[in-house]
């Protein structure tokens, strides 16, 4: 099935977004439609066998135009520039507001007639839209309810109140639109910009073309200050690049011929040539942008609750208004007062404050996370991350640098050079950090013809047939399976034992360092009441040493992949919400079973991106604490909004039913509260104490 993303221009009403979603879902060519109000986009899944074309777009546009004055366009960025100047219509609203204020001081029939005359042009767009919605059987549309409320006030002789409510509703809508635009602009500033032009060198001449038209092995010219549009390797020249847009860390990286460079990095020094290794759709930067865009379509439980709530809330309030009018009239015979109180209910019956602020808050958090080098797979992952109370982390490459070096060689029956040669050839195909250290220490080319067989032994090491002999390379447990005795005085060190089928040949002692940021990351997690447990395949004594240094809450050493899963299941069985942090490739089973799976430094791995809820694009453990802190702050702010909006609306409903609240107050509870909720939601972007902010 084909998936299409369209931009909705002119979308500034969350309730309208639901109607557009419903209308598009009715179209025969569309299997499902999902509107993302925060970004002003809609994702369409076409029915089986259907293909997108301009004719279908025109039909969908006609269908949508009947209910909302918006425009559907093929996917592009929504204009996020906030209007600087007031429109003619807004000047009219300001004039009408002044007239409403004067009505508090002037009482005569001529002035009341003037209020009615002014009401008509102010109310006309709202009433016109209400009539159009009635034709589409939208009985509980906000414009219809606002029209009924103000026309009812006119009928009751409350001319100033009718005009005032309509004016402040229109003013509030305009302010709300500006607030949404400003919020979208703020969020957009957090996201990665994709370069629109690539300078390609062909036949000795340079030309500017769309990156989508660049092919693998093309040569690009990267000028100082330019963002690198595609992944590649340095073909010619040297420079320093800023990788902060990819990694979240602003330290400069020196590059030279042969080095890999990721798209999204910025050239900070000298011109160089780049040989392209990936097409635009497969580039790192495009993956990040797609990750964030798709994330906004994955609604959190709170978002789904708000959508369901909105469908029930408005009809409920309308029926309460009707019951109030009839009930009060029957009990007191004062039908006019009953009607007036019912009109207050109609004014407050729109749930826009929640429909706008909650999705906007989630998307703002996803955008903010992206700017920190944290890719969160939607609101679902963000909400789950906020519930985490224990983090299980792999040791190597997460809390330690994972850059092992061979610090000592212990030999038994062979010399050190032979021991290294055996170990290096056995480890030639391994991706483990220890294997790299062995190959670096050996420092010679590997003769693959001398290796006949190689078999991974998960949790133990590997077995290889080298020069016709079988060798075992791995940990102490591997030696134990063959009843081969090994040295016991290296129990607190990371080692690789080299064995023949029956004899101990020697040991390679490794050294790794704890990352500088690990201490601060653990402290921050503890501040947020999150426990940290280290789980590693390394020896228990080595793991304990790191755990004691960092003051962790627990550790598990010598853990095979299935044992990591068992530790996770045990913690979950105790009712804990557990996040697991690994490299996304060697920890696939643990990542799959965790409540929240976090892959660190795995931007180059499609498997990691697919399998994980959160992808950290760099290797700083501070990103773990920032991700959890941001998620907890987001949920706190959005729960604040939920409580604030519902409290205000319920309070006004109660006061209105008792005759204490006026329609003026009801308008504030509608559009005023929506504006405040939007501004509060933006605290997710503008506030927070994040370690990687500004890095």
C-alpha positions in Angstrom: 0.0 0.0 0.0 1.2 3.5 -0.9 1.7 6.1 1.9 1.4 9.8 1.0 2.2 12.8 3.2 0.4 16.1 2.3 0.8 19.6 3.7 -2.4 21.3 5.0 -2.0 25.0 4.5 -4.3 27.2 6.7 -4.8 24.6 9.4 -5.0 26.5 12.7 -7.8 24.7 14.5 -7.4 21.4 16.2 -11.1 20.5 16.0 -10.9 21.2 12.3 -8.1 18.8 12.0 -10.3 16.0 13.3 -13.0 16.9 10.8 -10.5 16.9 7.9 -9.2 13.5 9.1 -12.7 12.1 9.2 -13.6 13.5 5.7 -10.5 12.2 4.1 -11.1 8.8 5.7 -14.4 8.6 3.8 -12.8 8.9 0.4 -12.8 5.6 -1.5 -9.2 5.8 -2.5 -8.0 6.3 1.1 -7.8 3.4 3.6 -6.8 5.6 6.5 -6.0 9.3 7.2 -4.1 10.7 10.1 -3.8 14.5 10.6 -0.8 15.8 12.5 -2.0 19.2 13.7 1.4 20.1 15.3 3.1 20.0 11.9 0.1 20.9 9.6 0.4 17.6 7.7 -1.7 14.6 6.9 -0.5 11.0 6.3 -2.7 9.0 3.9 -2.6 5.3 3.4 -4.1 4.5 0.0 -6.4 1.6 -0.5 -5.0 -1.6 -2.0 -4.0 -1.1 -5.7 -4.4 2.7 -5.6 -1.7 5.1 -6.9 -1.4 8.8 -6.0 -2.0 11.3 -8.8 -3.0 15.0 -9.2 -6.6 14.0 -10.1 -7.0 12.3 -6.7 -5.5 15.3 -4.9 -8.0 17.6 -6.6 -10.9 15.4 -5.5 -9.7 15.3 -2.0 -9.2 19.0 -2.0 -12.8 19.6 -3.1 -14.1 17.3 -0.4 -12.0 19.0 2.3 -13.0 22.5 1.0 -16.6 21.8 1.8 -15.8 21.6 5.5 -12.7 23.8 6.0 -11.0 26.6 4.1 -7.6 24.8 3.8 -5.4 23.8 0.9 -3.9 20.3 0.4 -0.5 20.3 -1.2 2.2 17.8 -1.9 4.5 17.5 1.1 6.6 20.6 1.9 7.5 22.4 5.0 4.7 24.4 6.6 5.3 28.1 6.6 6.2 28.9 10.1 6.9 32.7 9.9 4.8 34.5 12.4 2.9 37.4 10.9 4.4 40.7 11.7 1.6 43.1 10.5 -2.0 43.1 11.5 -4.5 42.3 8.7 -7.4 44.5 7.8 -9.8 42.1 9.5 -7.7 42.3 12.7 -8.0 46.1 12.6 -11.8 45.8 12.3 -11.7 43.5 15.3 -9.7 46.0 17.3 -12.3 48.7 16.4 -15.1 46.4 17.4 -13.4 45.7 20.7 -13.2 49.4 21.5 -17.0 49.6 20.8 -17.6 46.8 23.2 -15.7 48.6 25.9 -17.7 51.7 25.3 -20.9 49.8 25.8 -20.1 49.5 29.5 -20.5 53.3 29.8 -23.3 54.1 27.2 -26.9 53.0 27.4 -29.3 54.2 24.8 -31.3 52.5 22.0 -29.3 54.1 19.2 -26.0 52.8 20.5 -27.6 49.3 20.9 -28.7 49.5 17.3 -25.1 50.3 16.4 -23.9 47.2 18.3 -26.2 45.1 16.2 -24.9 46.7 12.9 -21.3 46.0 14.0 -22.1 42.5 15.1 -23.2 41.4 11.6 -19.9 41.8 9.7 -17.9 40.4 12.7 -20.2 37.4 13.0 -20.7 36.8 9.3 -17.6 34.5 8.7 -18.5 32.5 11.8 -22.2 32.1 10.9 -21.3 31.3 7.2 -19.0 28.6 8.3 -21.5 27.2 10.8 -24.2 27.0 8.0 -21.7 25.1 5.8 -20.9 22.7 8.6 -24.6 22.1 9.2 -24.9 21.0 5.6 -22.2 18.4 6.4 -24.1 17.4 9.5 -21.5 18.8 11.9 -24.0 19.6 14.6 -21.4 20.2 17.4 -19.0 22.4 15.5 -17.6 25.3 17.5 -18.7 27.9 14.9 -22.3 26.6 15.1 -22.3 26.7 18.9 -20.8 30.2 19.0 -23.4 31.4 16.5 -26.3 30.0 18.5 -24.9 31.5 21.7 -24.4 35.0 20.4 -27.7 35.0 18.3 -29.4 33.8 21.5 -27.9 36.7 23.4 -29.2 39.1 20.8 -32.7 37.6 21.0 -32.5 38.0 24.8 -31.6 41.7 24.3 -28.0 41.3 25.5 -26.6 43.3 22.6 -23.3 44.2 24.2 -22.7 40.7 25.4 -23.5 39.2 22.0 -21.1 41.5 20.2 -18.5 41.2 23.0 -18.5 37.4 23.0 -18.2 37.2 19.2 -15.5 39.9 19.1 -13.4 38.2 21.8 -14.0 34.8 20.2 -12.6 36.2 16.9 -9.7 38.0 18.7 -9.0 34.8 20.6 -9.0 32.7 17.5 -6.5 35.2 15.8 -4.3 35.1 18.9 -4.5 31.3 19.0 -3.5 31.1 15.3 -0.5 33.3 16.0 0.4 31.2 19.1 0.3 28.0 17.0 2.4 29.6 14.3 4.9 30.8 16.8 5.0 27.3 18.4 5.5 25.7 15.0 8.4 28.1 14.3 10.0 27.3 17.7 9.7 23.5 17.0 11.0 23.9 13.5 14.1 25.6 14.8 14.9 22.5 16.8 14.7 20.2 13.8 17.4 19.5 11.2 17.4 21.5 8.0 18.0 19.4 4.9 20.3 21.1 2.3 18.4 21.9 -0.9 21.5 22.1 -3.1 24.6 20.0 -3.7 27.6 21.3 -5.6 28.7 18.4 -7.8 31.9 18.2 -9.8 31.4 16.5 -13.2 33.8 16.7 -16.2 35.9 19.3 -14.5 33.0 21.6 -14.0 30.8 22.4 -10.9 27.1 22.7 -10.9 24.4 23.1 -8.3 21.8 20.4 -8.3 19.1 18.9 -6.1 20.8 16.3 -3.7 18.2 13.8 -4.9 19.8 13.8 -8.3 23.3 13.0 -7.0 24.5 9.4 -7.4 26.8 7.1 -5.5 30.5 7.8 -6.4 29.7 11.4 -7.6 32.2 14.0 -6.3 30.8 16.9 -4.3 32.6 20.2 -3.5 32.1 21.2 0.1 32.8 24.9 0.8 33.6 26.3 4.2 30.4 27.0 6.1 28.3 24.6 4.0 26.2 21.8 5.4 27.3 18.4 3.9 24.2 17.2 1.9 25.0 13.5 1.6 27.1 10.8 3.3 30.5 10.1 1.8 34.2 9.7 2.3 36.7 12.5 1.9 38.2 12.3 -1.6 40.6 15.2 -1.4 41.5 17.9 1.1 41.5 18.3 4.9 39.2 20.3 7.2 37.4 20.4 10.5 33.7 19.6 10.6 31.0 20.4 13.2 28.9 17.3 13.8 26.5 18.8 16.3 23.5 18.6 14.1 24.0 14.9 14.0 25.6 14.0 17.3 24.4 16.9 19.5 28.0 17.5 20.5 29.7 20.7 19.1 33.3 19.5 19.3 35.1 19.8 15.9 36.2 16.7 14.1 39.3 16.7 11.9 38.9 14.9 8.6 41.3 13.8 5.9 41.2 11.7 2.7 39.6 8.3 3.3 37.6 9.3 6.4 33.8 8.8 6.4 31.6 12.0 6.8 27.9 12.0 7.6 25.4 14.3 6.0 24.2 17.2 8.2 27.7 18.0 9.5 29.0 21.5 8.7 32.3 22.3 7.2 34.0 24.8 9.5 37.4 25.3 7.8 38.7 24.4 4.3 37.2 23.4 1.0 37.3 19.6 0.4 36.0 17.1 -2.1 33.5 14.4 -0.9 32.9 11.1 -2.7 29.2 10.1 -2.2 28.5 6.7 -0.7 24.7 7.0 -0.2 21.8 8.4 -2.2 19.7 11.2 -0.6 16.9 8.9 0.7 19.5 6.7 2.5 21.6 9.5 4.0 22.0 9.9 7.7 20.4 13.4 7.8 17.3 12.2 5.8 17.0 9.2 8.2 16.9 11.7 11.1 14.4 14.0 9.5 12.2 11.0 8.5 12.5 9.6 12.0 11.2 12.8 13.6 8.5 13.3 11.0 7.2 9.8 11.3 7.4 10.0 15.1 4.8 12.8 15.2 2.3 10.4 13.6 2.7 7.8 16.4 0.3 9.2 19.0 0.8 8.7 22.7 -1.9 7.2 25.0 -2.5 10.7 26.3 -3.1 12.1 22.8 -5.5 9.2 21.9 -7.3 9.9 25.2 -7.7 13.6 24.3 -9.1 12.7 20.9 -11.7 10.3 22.4 -12.5 12.8 25.1 -13.1 15.6 22.5 -15.7 13.4 20.7 -17.7 13.0 23.9 -17.1 16.3 25.7 -18.8 18.7 23.2 -22.1 16.7 22.8 -22.2 16.2 26.6 -21.9 19.9 27.3 -24.5 20.8 24.6 -27.0 18.3 26.1 -26.2 19.7 29.6 -27.0 23.1 28.2 -30.3 21.9 26.8 -31.1 20.2 30.1 -30.2 23.3 32.1 -32.4 25.5 29.9 -35.4 23.2 30.1 -34.9 22.2 33.8 -34.4 25.7 35.1 -37.4 27.0 33.0 -39.7 24.2 34.3 -38.6 24.8 38.0 -38.7 28.6 38.1 -40.8 29.5 35.0 -37.9 32.0 34.3 -37.2 30.7 30.8 -35.0 33.7 29.8 -32.5 33.2 32.7 -32.4 29.4 31.9 -31.7 30.2 28.3 -28.9 32.7 29.2 -27.2 30.2 31.5 -27.5 27.5 28.8 -25.8 29.8 26.3 -22.8 30.0 28.6 -22.5 26.2 28.3 -22.5 26.5 24.5 -19.6 29.0 24.5 -17.4 26.7 26.6 -18.2 23.5 24.8 -15.2 23.3 22.5 -12.2 21.2 23.7 -9.7 23.1 21.5 -7.3 24.0 24.4 -6.5 20.3 24.8 -6.7 19.3 21.2 -4.1 21.9 20.3 -1.8 22.0 23.3 -1.3 18.2 24.0 -0.2 17.2 20.4 1.9 20.4 20.1 3.6 19.6 23.4 4.5 16.1 22.3 5.9 17.3 19.0 7.8 20.1 20.7 9.4 17.5 22.9 10.3 15.4 19.9 11.8 18.4 18.2 13.8 19.4 21.3 15.1 15.9 21.7 16.3 16.0 18.1 18.3 19.1 18.8 20.0 17.2 21.6 20.9 14.3 19.4 18.1 12.2 20.8 15.7 10.6 18.3 12.4 9.5 20.0 10.1 7.3 18.1 6.8 9.1 18.7 4.7 10.2 21.7 4.2 6.6 22.7 8.0 6.2 23.3 8.1 9.6 25.0 5.3 8.7 27.5 6.9 5.3 28.2 10.3 6.9 28.8 8.7 9.2 31.4 7.6 6.2 33.4 11.0 4.6 33.5 12.3 4.0 37.1 15.3 1.8 36.3 17.9 1.9 33.5 19.9 -1.1 32.6 23.0 -0.2 30.6 25.6 -2.3 28.8 29.1 -1.4 30.0 31.3 -1.3 27.0 30.8 1.8 24.8 28.0 3.1 27.0 29.6 4.0 30.4 33.1 3.2 29.2 34.8 4.4 26.1 34.9 0.9 24.5 38.3 1.8 23.0 40.2 -1.1 24.3 44.0 -1.5 24.0 46.1 -4.6 24.6 48.1 -3.5 27.7 49.8 -6.8 28.6 50.4 -10.2 27.0 50.7 -13.3 29.2 52.2 -16.3 27.4 52.3 -20.0 28.3 53.4 -22.3 25.5 53.9 -19.8 22.6 55.6 -16.5 22.2 53.7 -13.2 22.3 53.9 -12.6 18.5 52.5 -16.0 17.8 49.7 -15.5 20.4 48.7 -12.2 18.8 48.8 -13.8 15.3 46.4 -16.6 16.4 44.1 -14.2 18.2 44.0 -11.6 15.4 43.2 -14.2 12.7 40.5 -15.8 14.9 38.9 -12.3 15.6 39.2 -11.1 11.9 35.5 -11.2 11.2 34.3 -10.1 14.7 32.7 -6.7 15.3 33.3 -6.7 19.0 35.4 -3.8 20.5 37.9 -6.3 21.9 38.4 -7.8 18.5 39.4 -4.3 17.2 41.9 -4.0 20.0 43.5 -7.3 19.1 43.7 -6.4 15.4 45.2 -3.0 16.2 47.8 -4.7 18.5 48.7 -7.2 15.7 49.1 -4.4 13.2 49.6 -6.6 10.2 47.4 -7.7 7.3 45.1 -10.6 7.9 45.6 -13.6 5.5 42.1 -14.9 5.2 43.3 -17.9 3.2 44.8 -19.3 6.5 41.3 -19.2 8.2 39.2 -22.2 7.3 36.3 -21.9 9.7 35.1 -19.4 12.3 32.2 -19.9 14.7 30.7 -17.4 17.1 30.0 -18.8 20.6 27.6 -16.2 22.2 28.5 -15.4 25.7 31.8 -17.2 25.5 33.9 -16.1 22.5 34.6 -17.8 19.3 36.2 -20.9 17.7 38.4 -20.7 14.6 40.3 -23.1 12.5 43.6 -21.4 11.6 46.5 -23.1 9.7 44.7 -26.4 10.1 44.6 -26.1 13.9 41.4 -25.4 16.1 41.8 -22.5 18.4 39.4 -21.0 21.0 39.5 -17.3 21.8 37.2 -15.9 24.6 36.5 -15.6 28.3 37.1 -17.8 31.4 33.9 -19.6 31.0 35.0 -20.8 27.5 38.1 -22.3 29.2 35.9 -23.9 31.8 33.8 -25.7 29.2 37.0 -27.5 28.1 38.3 -28.0 31.6 41.4 -25.9 30.7 43.1 -24.2 33.6 43.8 -20.4 33.2 45.6 -17.8 35.4 43.5 -16.5 38.4 45.5 -13.3 39.1 43.7 -11.4 36.3 40.1 -11.7 37.7 39.6 -7.9 38.0 40.8 -7.2 34.4 39.2 -7.5 31.0 41.0 -10.4 29.2 40.9 -12.6 26.2 42.2 -16.1 26.7 43.7 -18.0 23.7 43.4 -21.8 23.8 44.1 -24.7 21.6 41.7 -27.6 21.8 43.2 -28.9 25.0 45.8 -26.4 26.2 46.1 -22.8 27.5 48.3 -20.8 25.2 48.2 -17.3 26.7 46.2 -14.2 27.7 45.7 -10.7 26.2 45.0 -8.2 29.0 42.8 -5.2 27.9 42.3 -1.8 29.3 39.2 0.5 28.8 38.4 3.9 30.4 35.3 5.2 32.0 33.8 8.1 29.9 34.3 11.5 31.5 30.5 12.2 31.4 29.5 8.9 33.0 29.7 10.2 36.6 27.5 13.3 35.8 25.0 11.2 33.8 24.6 8.8 36.8 24.2 11.7 39.2 21.5 13.2 37.0 19.6 10.0 36.7 19.7 9.6 40.5 18.4 13.2 40.9 15.4 12.1 38.7 14.9 9.1 41.0 16.0 6.6 38.3 18.1 3.6 39.3 21.0 2.5 37.1 22.1 -1.1 36.8 25.0 -2.2 34.7 24.8 -5.5 32.8 27.7 -6.8 30.9 29.3 -9.9 29.4 32.6 -8.8 30.9 34.0 -10.5 34.1 32.1 -9.8 37.3 35.2 -8.4 39.1 35.7 -5.9 36.2 32.0 -4.9 36.2 32.0 -4.5 40.0 35.0 -2.2 39.8 33.3 0.1 37.3 30.0 -0.1 39.3 31.8 0.9 42.5 33.5 3.8 40.8 30.3 5.2 39.3 28.2 4.4 42.4 25.6 2.4 40.4 22.6 0.7 42.0 23.6 -2.7 40.9 25.5 -4.8 38.4 25.5 -8.1 36.6 28.7 -9.5 35.1 29.5 -12.4 32.8 26.0 -12.1 31.3 25.3 -14.0 28.1 22.5 -12.5 25.8 19.9 -14.8 27.2 20.9 -13.9 30.8 20.5 -10.2 30.0 17.0 -11.0 28.9 16.4 -12.9 32.2 17.7 -9.9 34.3 15.3 -7.6 32.4 12.3 -10.0 32.8 13.1 -10.3 36.5 13.1 -6.5 37.0 9.8 -6.1 35.0 8.3 -8.9 37.1 9.0 -6.8 40.2 6.8 -4.0 38.6 9.6 -1.8 37.5 9.5 0.1 34.2 12.9 -0.7 32.7 14.8 1.0 29.9 17.7 -0.9 28.3 20.6 0.9 26.7 22.8 -1.0 24.2 24.5 -0.6 20.9 21.4 -1.7 19.0 23.2 -4.6 17.2 24.8 -6.9 19.9 21.9 -6.4 22.3 18.9 -7.1 20.0 17.2 -9.6 22.4 17.5 -7.2 25.4 16.3 -4.2 23.4 13.3 -6.2 22.2 12.0 -7.1 25.7 12.7 -3.8 27.5 9.8 -1.4 28.3 11.9 1.3 26.5 14.8 0.3 24.2 17.6 2.9 23.7 20.3 2.4 21.1 23.4 4.4 21.6 25.6 5.8 18.8 23.6 3.7 16.3 22.7 6.3 13.6 24.4 4.3 11.0 22.4 1.1 11.7 19.0 0.6 10.1 18.5 -2.4 12.3 19.0 -0.3 15.5 16.7 2.5 14.3 14.0 -0.1 13.5 14.3 -2.0 16.7 14.6 0.9 19.2 12.2 3.3 20.8 15.0 5.9 21.2 18.2 6.3 19.2 21.0 8.4 20.6 23.1 9.7 17.7 26.2 10.1 19.8 28.0 8.2 22.5 27.6 10.5 25.5 25.8 8.9 28.5 24.5 12.4 29.3 22.0 11.8 26.4 20.4 9.0 28.5 19.7 11.4 31.4 18.6 14.2 29.1 16.2 11.8 27.3 14.6 10.8 30.5 14.6 14.3 32.0 13.0 15.7 28.8 10.3 13.0 28.8 9.4 13.5 32.5 9.3 17.3 32.0 7.1 16.9 29.0 4.6 14.7 30.8 4.6 17.0 33.8 3.8 20.1 31.6 1.1 18.3 29.6 -0.5 16.9 32.7 -0.5 20.5 34.0 -2.3 21.6 30.9 -4.8 18.7 31.3 -5.6 19.6 34.9 -5.6 23.4 34.2 -7.9 23.3 31.2 -10.4 20.8 32.8 -10.4 22.7 36.1 -11.2 26.0 34.4 -13.9 24.6 32.2 -15.6 22.6 35.0 -15.4 25.7 37.3 -17.0 27.9 34.6 -19.7 25.3 33.9 -20.6 25.1 37.6 -20.5 28.9 38.0 -22.5 29.3 34.8 -25.2 26.9 35.9 -25.5 28.9 39.2 -25.8 32.2 37.4 -22.5 33.5 38.7 -20.3 33.3 35.5 -21.0 35.5 32.5 -20.6 34.7 28.8 -17.4 36.9 28.8 -15.8 34.6 31.3 -17.0 31.6 29.2 -15.1 33.0 26.2 -11.9 33.3 28.3 -12.4 29.7 29.4 -12.6 28.7 25.7 -10.0 30.7 23.6 -8.1 32.3 26.5 -7.3 29.0 28.2 -6.3 27.6 24.8 -3.7 30.3 24.3 -2.4 29.8 27.9 -2.2 26.1 27.3 -0.2 26.5 24.1 2.3 28.9 25.8 2.7 26.5 28.7 3.3 23.6 26.3 6.1 25.5 24.7 8.0 25.4 28.1 9.0 21.9 26.9 11.3 23.6 24.3 12.2 26.8 26.2 13.0 25.4 29.6 14.6 22.4 31.3 18.1 21.7 32.6 19.6 19.5 29.9 23.3 18.6 30.0 23.7 18.6 26.3 21.8 21.9 25.7 24.1 24.3 23.8 26.8 21.6 23.3 
